[in-house]
Amino acid sequence: MGWIDADGMDLPVVGIVSGGHFFSHFYLLAFPPLFPILRVEFGLSNVELGLIMSAVQLGTFLQVFAGDVVDRVGGKRVFVAGVAVTAAGIGLAGFAGSYLLIVFFALVASVGQSAFHPADYALLDAASGPESEGKSFGLHNFAGSLGFAAGPAVVGGIALAFDWQTALLVAGGLGLGYALFAHLAMEDVHLAQMEARTDGAGGDGGVDRDESDAGDDGAGKTSLRDPTLVALFAFFFVVSLGGFGFHSFTTVLVVDGFALSEATASTTLTAFFTLSAFGVLAGGVIADRLRPHLVILPALGGSAALTWAVAAGLVPAVPALVIAAFALIGGVFGLLIPSRDRLVNAASAEGSTGRSFGFVFTGISLAGVVSPAVLGAVIDASSVWTAFWLVGGSFVAAAGIAYVVATDRVPRASPVPGEA
């Protein structure tokens, strides 16, 4: 048995899953700090650099499939496999001698990335009580944000001290070690929950949805045609268009737009994700107390306003001020993440957590493929400043979708947390 706290949270499971989320996000940003080096070494355009980030996301379109596997065999096996395959792809990229091989190994890593969200949220749901769900999601996303912060610092730092190949090899080795640790140390609470549900199937099974909400796979399965899930898919896609703009091109904006050093660029990206991590942690506590849209709408509005202030040239090209501006944007943006996840969990039928999160998070995967390539093309055709005007616009559009969901303008399959 795990160590269960007063709110019903299995802390060891939440901690190990959160550690895996750290590595997931760490690997999503393994390449951007290397972009200035790779651009020179292989003679790449901004579009080609953006396509590396698109490749990192492409395999995550398998998340719905991964979610179905999670709901059949439990979350632990899928989680451990996800960490191992992602780490292997990143590490093997260190042996690449051409741009095409880097893209190929980025695709391998992206297949492993498809496992994280379906497996993570199934395990977190099973390891959390009703009073601790927001905090559990907050800790999980806090670790992910720390991974975003650590990725540029660790990979970029090793690349500057040695070379980009060594940076990727070391990063991949760390993840393979963690996969082994997770396999040995973590209980599969999600599998235990499924077995308990099967043993008690003579009763109501704990499913409180109407039969009309069942999907094609039988009663109790969330339908991927559920209007609420479709709207949430759209929300995740649109908000992530802007998020990936920060992930992929903050370093380009700092170097090309502000004419600052590559070291300042890496520090700026690290500051963005460090403050985002603490924003997520605070957002987890808030998510257990407020309805989701009361957090999501102000956070997106503030993120858009601050991004446009940067794009309008209101921040002087002084390293400390640029770093502080991006850190503030990250902190405000991070507040919305746990409330976003609670919306999805509320829309998931019993026994379909992996499937629901896999479907909705595919919206992030789609944005991860589209955003870097499109914004890279905008930068090549216009300027990096124009790209960040579009990033702010995506946050406003996402706020509009969140408002539509929150005001019952689409059917809702289950109550939103915080509603009476």
N, C-alpha and C positions, 0 to 999 in steps of 0.2 A: 504494500500500500504506500501511496505517496504521502507527503506531508500536506494535510488539508488545513487551510487557515480558517478563521472565523466566518468568512463570507463564502466558504465552500469552494475555494480555489486550490487545486492540486499544484502547489508551487514548483516541485521538481519538473513536472511535465510542462507547465507553462514556461519555466525557465529554459528547458532544453529546446522546446519548439521556438522560443524567441531567439535562442542562439542560432538556430538554423535560418531564421528570418534575417538575422544579422548577415550571415554569409550570402544569402540570396541577394540582398541589396548591395553588399560589398562587391559581388561579382557583376552586378548590373552596371557598376561604375568602374570596372577594372580597366576599361579601354579609354574613356575620355581624358584622363590625365596624361595618357600617352599620345594623344592626337597631335600635339605640336611636333613630337619626335617622329611619329609615323608619317605625318604629312611631308616632312623633309626626306626621310629615308626612302619612301616609296613614291614620292611625287604625287600625292593624293589631293583631290579637290575637296571642298567642304561637303559636296554631295556624297563622295566616296567615303568620307569619314562618317557621315550620317548613316550610310548603308551598313557600316559595322554595327552601329547601335540598333538598326532595324533587324539585323541578323540575330542579335542577342535576344530579341523579342519574338522572332518568328515562330520558334518551336512552342511557345507558350499558347499557341492556338489549340494545343492538345489538352488544355486545362479541363474542358468538359469531359473528355475521355478519362483523364486522370481522376476527376471527381467521381465518375462512375466506379472506377477501380477502388478508390478509397471507400466508397459506400458498400463495397462487396468484401474487401479483404482487411479493412481497417487502415488507419492513418499512418501507423509507424513504419511499415515496410515502404510505403510510397514516399514518405518523408525522407527516410535514410537514403533511398535510391536517388531522390532528387538532389540531395546535398552532394552525393558521390559523383553523379554524372556531370553536374554543373562544375564542380571543382576540376574534374578530369578535363573538360573542354577548355577551361581557362588555362590550366597548366600546360596542355598540349599546344596551345597557341604560342607558348614561349619557344617552341621548336620551329615555328613557321618561318619560312624564308621568303614568302611572297604575300602580297595583299590578299589574293584569293584563298590561300591557306588560312590566313587570319579570319576571314569571313566564314570559312568552313567550320573551324573550331568554335567560333562564336555561335554558329548554328547548333553544334553539339551541346554547348553549354545551355542554349535556350531550351533544348528538349528537357534537360534536368530542371530548369526553372518552372516548367509546366506543373511539376508536382507540388510546389510549395504551398500555394494558396489553398487548393482543395484539401490537402493533407493537414496543413496548419490549422485551419479553422475548424475542421472536424475534431481534431485533437483538443483544441482550445474549448470548443463547445462542450465536449465531454468532460473536460477538466475544470469547468467553471460553474459556480452556482448562479442563480438569478441575480443575486446582489453583487456579483463580482465580474459579470460579463464585460462591462465597459473597461474596468481596470485590467482585465486579462487581455483584451484587445489593445488597450493602451500600452501595456508592457511589451506586447508582441510588436507593435508598430514602433515603439520607442527603440527597440533593438534593431529593427529594420532601418530606421533613420540613422542610428549610430553606424550601421553598416555603410550607408551612403556617405556619411562623414569620414569614415575610416578608409573607404576605398581610394579616393583621390590622394589622401595623405600617405597611406602605406604604399600603394602601387607607384604613385608619383615619386615618393621619397626614395624608394629602392631603385627606380629607374634613373633618378638623378645621381645616386651614389654609385650605381653599377651600370645597368643597361636595361632596356625594356624587356628583353627576354628573361632575365633573372627575376624581374618583378613579377611576371606572369607565372613562372615556375614556382616561386615561393608562395604566391597567393593560392595557386591550385593545391599545393601540398598541405597548406593549413586546412583547407576544406575537407580533403580526404581524411585527415586525422580526426576532424570533428564528426564526420559520418560514422567512423568506427566507434567513437565515444558514444554517440547517440544510440547506435545499435545495441551497445552493451548496457547502457544506463537507463534507458527510457521504457516505461511501461506503456503498452498500447491501450490506453483507457478508452479509446474510441471503439476498438474491437470488443472490449469487455462490455461496453454499453450496448453494442449491437447484439451480442450474445444474450445479454440480459433481456433485451427487448423481444428477441425470438422466443426465449423461454417463457415470457409472459404474454405471448401472442394470443392466448385464449381470451384475454380481456380486450380493452379498447386499444391496446398497443401504444397508448400515449399520443395518438395522432388526433388532433382536434380540427383538421381541415375537412371540408366537404369533399365528397367523392369527385365533384367536378374539378377540384384542384389537382387531382392525381394526373400524373403524366402518362406517357405511353408505356412505361415500364411497370405499371401497376399502381394499386392504391398506396397512398402515402408518398408517392414520388412527386417532387415539384415539377410542374410543367414548364418547359423552357419557353412556352408561348404565354405564360402568365404576364399580363400587361405590366404589373409592378416590376417584375424582374427585367422585362424588356426596357422599361424606363430607367431602371437602375443601370443596366448595361450601357445605355446612352449616356447617363451621367458619368459613369466611370470613364468612358471613352473621351468625352469632351474635357473633363477636368484633367485627364492625363495627357492630353495634347499639350497643355501648358506645362505640366510637370516635367514631361520629357524635354521640353525646351530648356528648362533650367539644367536638367541632367546633362544634356548633350552640348550645350553651347554657352554655358556660363564662362568657361575658360576662354572661348573664342571672343566673347564680348569684352572680357577684361583685357585680353592681349591686343585684339584688333580695334575694339571700340574705345576703350579707355587708354590704350597705349601703355599698359602696365606690364610687369614682368610675368613670366610663366609661374614663378614661385607665388606671386600674389594671386594669380588665377587659381592655383590649386588651393591656396588658403581660403579664398573667397568661396569656392564650392564646398570646402570642408565646413566653413562657418555656416553656410546655408543649411546644411544637413544636421549640424550639431544643434543649432537652435530649433530646427524642425523636430528633432528628437525630443527636446524638452517640451515643445509645444504639444506633441503627441501624448507625452506623459500627463501633462495637465489636462489635455482633452479627454483622456480616459476617465479621469475623476469626474469631469464635467458631464461626460456621456451617461453616467449612472444617475444624474440628477435632472437633466434637461431633455426636452424633446430634441431629436436630432437636427431638425431644420433651424432651431434657435442657435445652434452652434455653427452649422454648415454655412448658412447664408452670410452672417457677419464675417466669418473667416475668409470666404471667397471674395466678398466685396473688398475687404481690407487688402487681400493679396493682389487683387487686380489694380487697386489704386496705387499701391506701392510699386508694382511692376511698371505701370505707366509713368510713374514719377522718374524711375530709372531711365526708361526709354525716351522720355522727354528731355533728358540731359540735366535734370535738376540735382543730380548727385555729382559733385566735383570729382575730377580724376585724381583723387588722393587715396592711396591704398587703404588707410584706416577707415575712411568714409565709405568707400565702395564695399569693403568687407562688412562693415556695420549695416549697410543698407540691405545686402543680400541675407545677412543673418536675421534681420527683422522680418523680411519676407518669409523666410523659412519658418520662423517661430509662429507667425500668424497662420500660415498654411497648415502647419502640423496640427493645429487645434481641431480641424474637422475630421481627421482620419478615423478615430474610434467611433464617432457618431455615424460616419459613413458605413462602417462595418456593421453597426447595430441595425441599420436599415436592412441590410442584406440578410442578416440572421433572422430578423423578424419575418421576412418574406419566404423563409425556407421551411418546407414540411419536415416533420420528424423523419429522420433516416435519410434525408436528402441534403444535408449541410454541404457535403463535398461537391455534389452536383451543382447546387445553387451558386456557391462561391466560385466554382470552376467556370460557370457560364458568365457570371457578371465580371469576373476578373479577366475574362477574355477581351472585354472592352479595353482594359489597360494594355493587353497584348497588341490589339489592333492599333491603338494610339502609339505604342512603342515602335511599330513598323512605319506608320504614316508620318508621325511628327518629325523625327530626325531628318528623313529624306526631304519632306516638304519644306521645313524650316531651313535646311541646308541649301535648297534651291533658292529660297527667298533671299538668303544671305548672299549667294553668288550673284543673283540678279539685281538686288537692291542694296541692302546693308543689314548688319546684325541688329541695328536699332529697330528696323522694321519688323524683324522676327519677334522681338520682345514686345512690340505693340500687339502683335497677334497673340502672343502668350497671355497677356492681360485680358484680351477679348475672350479667350477660351474660358477663363475663370468666370467672367460675367455670364457667358452662355450656360455654363454648368450650374451656376446659381439659379438661373431660370428654370432648368430642368428639376433641380431640387425643390424649388417652390411648387412646381406642378405636382410632384409626388406628395409633398407635405400637405397640400391643400385638397387632397382627394380628387384630383382631376383625372387620375387613372384608378382603376379598381385596385384595392389592396387585399392581398390574400390573407394577411394576418395583421394584428394591431401593431402600430408603431410604438416602440418603447416610450413610455412616458404618457401615453394616452390613457384616459380613464376608461 
